[in-house]
Amino acid sequence: MHHYNVYCSFFACNLINPLFASDEITFMVSMGEYGSTGSNISYSRNSVLGALPDHDDKKYFSMPWGNHKPMADVPSLWEDVDARIERSNAINKVAIMLNELLKESKRLSRNKNDQVASLAMEALEHMQCMLDRLQEHHRAKFITTELDGSCHRTRRMTIEKILKEIDGFKFDESHRFDVMGEKVIRFLQRMKENIEKLGRDCQISLPDIIIKMLANNRVVGYSKVPAREVRFDECDQSEA
């Protein structure tokens, strides 16, 4: 597990609807279950002190923060997903290779069936080697959750199915030379789509940071901020 803190400093909030002129306005920050109003665990400083908005001398209201800017602090624990990211990246490399090959095959498809077939067979050999290495990557120490185990079994079955399908396509004697280019392109397109599905892992994604605006303890607005846009790590800086 990795321990991170979400720090959120509020500088200004204006154009507040006059409907909330007499309501106590506050802001709450959360990330996943951390800092959420739905969590039974109490976290300190995940919200700012409430205050009545000031009139802006025109039509709307604004928060009376002045020189004292409020700050929210949400501690959180993130699961170590490095192994999942490495595996997903390795699978996506196969999809990228197939995508480049598809572009080249489509470019050569007219009246150059022999070149398309040769290029495709070479790529399928390379794809088989990459998928074989992916099978070896599925080591027990990377399976940390029940979902990991289910995904692991599904992935192995899918890879085995893809490898058998590649063998069947390579040694199919019914292929006709005059339509070989089109068949290769359709086959590669289907393989690419299967590999892309294989590379998706729902446990890699991180929850968005949610900033809620509350008026008298009622949520009247919110904003989502992707964690990747604000993430800072000293290790990342030292490696840059």
C-alpha positions in Angstrom: 0.0 0.0 0.0 1.1 3.6 -0.7 0.2 6.4 1.6 -0.7 9.7 -0.1 -2.3 13.0 1.0 -4.7 15.1 -1.0 -4.1 18.8 -0.2 -6.6 21.2 -1.5 -6.2 25.0 -1.0 -9.2 27.3 -1.8 -8.3 30.7 -3.2 -11.7 32.1 -4.3 -15.3 31.2 -4.9 -17.6 33.7 -6.5 -20.8 33.9 -8.6 -22.6 32.1 -5.8 -26.4 32.0 -6.5 -28.4 34.4 -4.4 -30.6 31.4 -3.4 -27.7 30.5 -1.0 -27.2 34.0 0.4 -28.4 33.0 3.9 -26.9 29.5 3.9 -23.7 28.4 5.5 -21.4 27.4 2.6 -18.6 24.9 3.1 -16.6 22.6 0.8 -15.6 19.0 1.3 -12.8 17.0 -0.5 -12.8 13.3 -1.0 -11.1 10.6 -2.9 -12.8 7.2 -3.1 -13.9 6.3 0.4 -11.5 8.7 1.9 -13.1 11.9 3.1 -16.5 10.8 1.7 -19.7 11.7 3.6 -20.8 8.1 3.1 -17.8 6.7 5.0 -18.2 5.6 8.6 -14.5 6.5 9.3 -13.7 9.9 10.6 -11.0 11.9 8.8 -9.8 15.2 10.0 -9.6 18.3 7.8 -11.4 16.9 4.9 -13.7 19.9 4.8 -13.3 23.7 5.3 -15.1 25.8 7.9 -18.5 27.0 6.8 -19.2 30.7 6.3 -22.0 32.9 5.1 -21.2 34.3 1.6 -20.7 38.0 1.1 -22.6 40.1 -1.5 -20.4 41.1 -4.4 -22.1 44.5 -4.8 -23.7 43.4 -8.1 -25.9 40.3 -8.4 -24.1 37.3 -6.9 -22.2 36.3 -3.7 -18.7 35.2 -3.0 -16.9 33.5 -0.1 -15.4 35.9 2.5 -12.0 34.2 2.7 -9.8 37.3 2.3 -6.1 36.6 3.1 -6.9 33.5 5.1 -7.4 30.7 2.5 -8.9 27.5 3.8 -7.2 24.1 3.2 -8.5 20.6 3.2 -6.3 17.6 3.8 -7.4 14.0 3.0 -5.0 11.1 3.9 -5.5 8.0 1.8 -4.0 4.6 1.1 -3.6 3.4 -2.5 -3.0 -0.2 -3.4 0.3 -1.0 -5.1 -0.7 -1.7 -8.7 2.7 -1.6 -10.3 2.5 -5.3 -11.4 -0.9 -4.8 -13.0 0.3 -1.7 -14.9 3.4 -3.6 -16.2 1.2 -6.5 -17.4 -1.3 -4.2 -19.0 1.5 -2.3 -20.7 3.1 -5.5 -22.0 -0.3 -6.6 -23.5 -0.8 -3.2 -25.0 2.6 -3.4 -26.8 1.2 -6.4 -28.7 -1.9 -4.3 -29.7 0.3 -1.4 -30.8 2.5 -3.8 -32.9 -0.7 -5.2 -34.5 -2.1 -1.7 -35.2 1.1 -0.7 -37.0 1.0 -3.9 -39.0 -2.6 -3.3 -39.9 -1.7 0.2 -41.3 1.1 -1.3 -43.4 -1.1 -4.2 -44.6 -3.9 -1.9 -45.7 -1.4 0.2 -47.6 0.0 -2.9 -49.4 -3.4 -4.7 -49.8 -3.9 -3.8 -53.4 -2.2 -6.2 -55.8 0.4 -7.1 -53.2 -1.1 -10.1 -51.5 2.2 -11.9 -51.2 3.8 -9.0 -49.3 0.8 -8.7 -47.0 0.8 -12.4 -46.3 4.6 -12.5 -45.6 4.4 -9.4 -43.4 1.4 -10.8 -41.5 2.9 -14.3 -40.9 6.1 -12.7 -39.6 4.1 -10.5 -37.2 2.0 -13.5 -36.0 5.2 -15.4 -35.2 6.3 -12.3 -33.2 2.9 -12.0 -31.5 3.0 -15.7 -30.5 6.4 -15.2 -28.8 5.1 -12.1 -26.9 2.0 -13.9 -25.7 4.1 -16.9 -24.6 6.1 -14.5 -22.5 3.0 -13.0 -21.1 1.9 -16.5 -19.9 5.1 -16.7 -17.9 4.5 -13.2 -16.4 1.4 -14.5 -14.5 3.2 -15.4 -11.3 1.3 -16.1 -8.1 2.9 -13.2 -6.1 1.0 -10.8 -8.5 -2.4 -12.2 -7.5 -3.4 -10.2 -4.4 -7.2 -10.1 -4.7 -10.0 -12.5 -5.7 -10.6 -10.4 -8.8 -6.9 -10.8 -9.7 -7.3 -14.5 -9.5 -10.4 -14.4 -11.7 -8.7 -12.1 -14.3 -5.6 -14.3 -14.2 -7.6 -17.5 -15.1 -9.6 -15.6 -17.8 -6.5 -14.1 -19.3 -4.7 -17.5 -19.5 -7.7 -19.1 -21.2 -8.0 -16.1 -23.7 -4.3 -16.2 -24.5 -4.4 -20.0 -25.1 -7.5 -19.5 -27.4 -5.7 -16.7 -29.3 -2.6 -18.9 -29.8 -4.6 -21.8 -31.1 -6.4 -19.5 -33.5 -3.1 -18.1 -34.8 -1.8 -21.7 -35.4 -5.1 -22.5 -37.2 -4.8 -19.5 -39.4 -1.2 -20.0 -40.2 -1.6 -23.6 -41.3 -5.0 -23.4 -43.0 -4.5 -24.9 -46.5 -7.8 -23.5 -47.7 -6.5 -20.0 -48.1 -6.8 -18.6 -51.6 -4.0 -16.4 -52.8 -6.3 -13.9 -54.5 -8.2 -13.0 -51.3 -5.3 -13.6 -48.9 -4.7 -9.9 -48.3 -8.3 -9.2 -47.2 -8.4 -12.3 -45.0 -5.2 -11.3 -43.3 -6.4 -7.8 -42.6 -9.7 -9.0 -41.1 -7.9 -11.6 -39.0 -5.4 -9.0 -37.7 -8.2 -6.6 -36.9 -9.9 -9.2 -34.8 -6.7 -10.2 -33.0 -6.0 -6.5 -32.2 -9.5 -6.0 -30.7 -9.1 -9.2 -28.6 -5.7 -8.1 -27.3 -7.0 -4.6 -26.4 -9.7 -6.2 -24.4 -7.2 -8.4 -22.7 -5.1 -5.3 -21.7 -7.9 -3.6 -19.8 -7.7 -3.9 -16.0 -10.3 -2.1 -13.9 -8.1 -2.3 -10.8 -5.5 0.0 -12.4 -7.7 3.1 -12.4 -7.7 5.6 -9.5 -10.8 7.3 -8.2 -11.3 11.0 -9.1 -10.8 13.7 -6.4 -14.3 15.0 -5.7 -14.8 18.6 -4.4 -18.3 19.2 -3.1 -20.0 22.5 -2.3 -22.5 22.3 0.5 -25.1 24.8 1.6 -26.5 24.0 5.1 -25.1 20.5 4.8 -26.8 19.9 1.4 -24.7 19.2 -1.6 -25.5 21.8 -4.3 -22.5 21.3 -6.6 -19.4 19.3 -7.2 -16.3 19.0 -9.4 -14.2 16.0 -10.4 -10.4 16.3 -10.7 -8.5 13.2 -12.1 -5.8 12.1 -9.7 -3.2 11.9 -12.4 -3.5 15.6 -13.1 -2.4 16.6 -9.6 -0.3 13.7 -8.4 3.2 14.6 -7.2 5.8 12.1 -6.0 9.3 13.0 -4.9 10.6 9.8 -6.5 9.3 11.0 -9.8 11.1 14.3 -9.5 14.4 12.6 -8.6 14.2 10.4 -11.6 13.3 13.3 -14.0 
